[in-house]
Each structure stands twice: as C-alpha cells, then as structure tokens.
Amino acid sequence: MSKPPHLDPEYANRFKLKSVAEIYEYRAPYSAEVHQTLLSLMAPEYPIVLDAGCGPGKLARELAPKVERVDAVDFSAEMIQAGQKLPGGTHPHIIWQCSPIETAELQPQYGLMVAGASMQWMDWDVVLPRLSPHLAQDGFLALVSGDGPFNAPWAKQRKALIATYSTMRKYQEFDMIKHFESQGLFKLEDIKVCDPIEITQTVEDFLKAEHSRSSLSIEAMTPKLAAEFDDKYRELLEPYTKDGRITYSVTTTIKWGKPL
C-alpha cells in the first residue's frame, strides 16, 4: 500500500507556518508516565536521545534534564523558534537542528529515538533505514501518539464537525506500524497505552490547540470558515463548559521497536 493521499507534503508544510507554531503549545501535554516510559526504553550506556520531528520540543524539553543530550530535529524553523521560547527550551542539553530528518546531521549512538505524529509525514523508505545503524543495540525507536480528547462525551459531534471543516478532503484510515512491518522497515516490540490524564483549559485555548493541527490550520481554512468552525464548536462544548473552561481526558500510546 502506498502512502495515503492525506499525508501529502502539502499538509506537512503547514507546520512551517508561524501561526501554527505559535499555538502548538496549547495542545495537551504528555503525562509523567509517558516520559518515564520513554526513559525506561533508553539504552543506559547511551543517555542520548534523538527527537525526530520534534516540533516545539514537547518531548525534548521534558527529557533534556534527565539525559546527557537531546538532538531535537525539525524541518520547521518556526516550530524550533517557538520551542526555544517555551519552558525548558534553552536547556543546555538540547541541541536544536532545523532540518528534515532525512538529511539531518546525526551524532550517534542514540540510546533512544522518539517521534510523535511527525513520523507520518516523513519519507519512511529513507528515514527508517537511515536511523537503524545510529540506534544503540539496547535502545528503541518509540512512536508516541495521542494528545487530543479521549472518550469525551462530545466525541461523536467533534468528529462530525472536523469532518465537515477539515481541509484534508482525502483522509483515510491507515495503520502506519502495520505498513512499516509489511515493508520490512520496522520490528514492533511492544505497545503501552498510558493512563488517561485530565486536562482543564479555557475553551479559547482548546480551540487554538485544534487549529494547530494541519487539517484545521486557519490559513488553510480561511478566517471566515475558521470563525464559523469555532462558533459551532463553542456551541457544541457549551453544555460541558464551566466558567469558560472545558475538562477532558487525554490518553497517549507508545509503540516501540527497532527500525530496520
């Protein structure tokens, strides 16, 4: 199976927009369990992490104080600049590098490699074979996903609303790990679904988080459609809103194994 059409580079390039980078911080954070699990997967003799497609360093900034070095690589200069302004963004253990991971300068051996949703945008036939020799024998590549609402009472309405306004008109379900394994690019070792954490934020900040997603970036939707989307979303959330704030759960999944 070839890469599905909704993973076209056009959509990935939206993460180079300043407006998207500046609101990415409103996404739900990863839990302490996520960070602890990732650290447990690191080869102890190589306390060095590669964060491939790091964005504003959501993982890198948390891991940096606990390891010797984090190479935080992203193709978006705007994302890196945003990350450097956030808490932990100037930690001396983080080496920021603006580059596609396909051509980035790597400094192995890495005891742990991590990637979030950014993995879906990469050239897998290039990236996974390239990463393989730079990973320590006892280390893993961990793929982290899940920072949106989980089992919210308004989940079905949210899905329908996004389907109506999403600019990804050719979205299709796709099992990336299954594809990797079928192509001999990755060997899955295990999966962990972390315990849910509760997030409370203002409705306006929650909407910013939604617009930090490629399919809902304001530039792609146009301001008029974005405003219409927001109004309908506020209406949807109204029964669950208290003092302008919404509470929801987030569950993160970690899948780890070896790039081949």
VOGU-3710 file (C-alpha; in Angstrom, 3 decimals, decimal comma):
1> mskpphldpe> 0,000/0,000/0,000  1,345/3,429/-0,935  1,252/6,434/1,347  -2,359/7,633/1,706  -3,221/10,943/-0,003  -3,915/12,807/3,239  -0,198/12,518/4,096  0,782/14,708/1,164  3,731/17,077/1,875  1,367/19,994/1,314
11> yanrfklksv> -0,212/19,260/4,683  3,121/18,747/6,427  4,348/22,132/5,227  1,625/23,857/7,240  3,758/23,219/10,321  6,218/25,735/8,883  3,632/28,487/9,373  4,306/30,866/12,233  0,626/30,945/13,173  0,562/27,155/13,624
21> aeiyeyrapy> 3,841/27,055/15,554  2,725/29,790/17,942  -0,421/27,935/19,054  1,043/24,432/19,205  1,771/24,936/22,913  -1,976/24,827/23,613  -2,095/21,115/22,845  -2,389/18,860/25,886  0,979/17,930/27,417  2,254/14,377/27,708
31> saevhqtlls> 1,957/12,808/31,146  4,773/11,942/33,536  4,045/8,290/32,720  4,857/8,943/29,074  8,225/10,484/29,952  9,056/7,723/32,434  8,182/5,024/29,928  10,389/6,588/27,279  13,333/6,854/29,668  12,904/3,189/30,609
41> lmapeypivl> 13,403/2,288/26,935  16,766/4,053/26,671  19,974/2,043/26,467  21,596/3,043/29,790  25,106/3,251/28,361  23,968/5,836/25,784  21,884/8,532/27,561  21,412/10,411/24,278  18,050/10,957/22,595  17,120/11,762/19,011
51> dagcgpgkla> 13,769/13,550/18,809  12,882/13,204/15,135  10,359/15,809/14,027  10,452/17,463/17,432  8,127/20,388/16,701  8,449/22,858/19,596  10,137/20,199/21,717  7,126/18,811/23,535  9,135/15,678/24,344  12,651/17,095/24,082
61> relapkverv> 12,122/19,814/26,688  10,889/17,299/29,269  13,551/14,676/28,583  16,547/17,033/28,421  17,173/17,405/32,189  17,191/13,610/32,597  19,654/12,689/29,848  23,058/13,727/28,593  21,819/15,194/25,317  18,719/15,519/23,143
71> davdfsaemi> 19,159/16,167/19,433  15,887/17,914/18,603  15,408/17,921/14,829  12,575/19,530/12,882  12,156/20,888/9,365  10,222/23,928/10,622  12,265/26,909/11,777  9,100/28,415/13,237  8,497/25,347/15,399  12,048/25,413/16,723
81> qagqklpggt> 11,870/29,129/17,478  8,590/28,586/19,324  10,103/25,728/21,312  13,124/27,760/22,348  10,792/30,325/23,942  8,853/27,751/25,958  9,840/26,468/29,427  12,942/24,296/29,113  13,593/25,439/25,565  17,046/26,806/26,363
91> hphiiwqcsp> 18,183/23,811/28,413  21,869/23,191/27,630  21,239/19,503/26,921  19,045/20,300/23,896  20,749/20,641/20,528  18,182/22,148/18,168  18,612/21,465/14,471  16,412/22,826/11,697  16,481/20,135/9,039  14,357/17,352/7,563
101> ietaelqpqy> 15,240/14,176/9,433  16,012/12,603/6,055  19,145/14,775/5,742  19,811/15,914/9,313  23,254/15,669/10,852  23,146/12,780/13,298  25,563/12,243/16,195  25,169/8,577/17,251  24,979/6,385/19,156  21,459/7,144/20,357
111> glmvagasmq> 20,161/5,210/23,324  16,626/6,268/22,424  14,891/7,678/19,378  11,444/9,232/19,673  8,966/10,593/17,181  5,464/11,935/17,605  2,837/12,402/14,923  5,559/13,902/12,738  6,592/10,380/11,707  3,556/10,181/9,427
121> wmdwdvvlpr> 4,918/12,990/7,246  8,412/11,543/6,730  9,850/9,576/3,821  9,737/6,218/5,567  11,821/4,370/2,961  14,647/6,822/3,689  14,212/7,596/7,380  13,835/4,171/8,981  16,828/2,525/7,242  18,851/5,659/7,982
131> lsphlaqdgf> 18,028/5,595/11,691  18,773/1,901/12,161  22,613/1,981/12,342  22,554/5,030/14,634  20,470/3,336/17,338  22,288/1,608/20,208  21,833/-2,156/20,323  19,771/-1,983/23,506  17,834/1,135/22,502  14,484/1,598/20,802
141> lalvsgdgpf> 12,626/3,864/18,435  9,465/4,925/20,260  6,494/6,320/18,358  4,249/8,491/20,524  0,667/9,405/19,651  -2,361/10,875/21,354  -2,830/14,441/22,602  -6,457/15,024/21,709  -9,658/14,414/23,708  -10,198/10,780/24,645
151> napwakqrka> -13,697/9,335/25,152  -15,184/12,802/25,601  -18,999/12,856/25,832  -18,967/15,110/22,781  -16,558/12,919/20,763  -19,016/11,950/18,012  -20,091/15,542/17,443  -16,438/16,642/17,383  -15,628/14,017/14,765  -18,534/15,128/12,602
161> liatystmrk> -17,607/18,801/12,942  -13,989/18,163/11,992  -15,064/16,008/9,051  -17,142/18,940/7,796  -14,466/21,615/8,122  -11,204/19,681/7,743  -9,112/20,710/4,759  -7,901/17,106/4,389  -10,577/16,016/1,989  -8,928/12,669/1,144
171> yqefdmikhf> -8,404/11,315/4,649  -8,402/7,546/5,033  -7,688/5,184/7,918  -4,126/3,908/7,818  -2,141/1,594/10,116  1,359/3,040/9,857  3,061/0,389/12,000  1,454/-2,438/10,043  2,698/-0,804/6,857  6,221/-0,452/8,258
181> esqglfkled> 6,335/-4,116/9,207  4,958/-5,273/5,851  7,731/-3,329/4,111  10,478/-4,631/6,390  11,150/-1,155/7,799  10,345/-1,705/11,475  10,013/-4,505/14,012  7,445/-3,752/16,700  8,459/-4,880/20,184  5,604/-3,696/22,391
191> ikvcdpieit> 2,811/-1,181/22,962  1,789/0,730/26,057  -1,397/2,746/26,458  -0,718/5,218/29,240  -3,291/6,063/31,873  -5,585/8,974/30,999  -4,766/12,391/32,398  -7,300/15,135/32,945  -6,791/18,450/31,184  -8,640/21,670/32,007
201> qtvedflkae> -8,218/24,734/29,833  -10,246/27,606/28,528  -12,437/26,907/25,545  -10,490/29,531/23,578  -7,167/27,798/24,300  -8,714/24,452/23,397  -9,787/25,885/20,034  -6,259/27,158/19,453  -4,995/23,620/20,027  -7,410/22,325/17,407
211> hsrsslsiea> -6,178/24,921/14,903  -2,581/23,790/15,497  -3,442/20,639/13,539  -2,583/20,605/9,858  -6,118/19,859/8,741  -7,557/22,793/10,707  -4,914/25,491/10,291  -6,593/28,874/9,918  -4,655/29,740/6,753  -5,902/26,577/5,063
221> mtpklaaefd> -9,496/27,006/6,239  -9,674/30,773/5,596  -10,567/33,096/8,500  -14,277/33,013/7,654  -14,553/29,224/7,786  -12,331/29,079/10,870  -14,619/31,528/12,690  -17,672/29,506/11,657  -15,979/26,321/12,880  -15,142/27,961/16,215
231> dkyrellepy> -18,686/29,215/16,726  -20,149/25,769/16,134  -17,502/24,200/18,366  -18,313/26,620/21,210  -21,974/25,714/20,822  -21,080/22,012/20,949  -19,000/22,463/24,109  -21,441/24,771/25,893  -23,151/22,020/27,952  -19,738/20,869/29,200
241> tkdgritysv> -18,262/24,309/29,840  -17,937/25,855/33,279  -16,682/29,414/33,739  -15,351/29,368/30,184  -13,285/26,223/30,768  -13,537/22,676/29,458  -12,217/19,498/31,085  -11,354/16,387/29,102  -9,129/13,307/29,263  -6,106/12,530/27,119
251> tttikwgkpl> -4,568/9,102/26,591  -1,176/8,610/24,926  0,004/5,423/23,211  3,663/4,467/22,890  4,727/1,867/20,326  8,356/0,882/20,320  10,648/-1,340/18,355  13,620/-1,378/16,009  13,980/0,488/12,698  15,310/-1,883/10,037
//
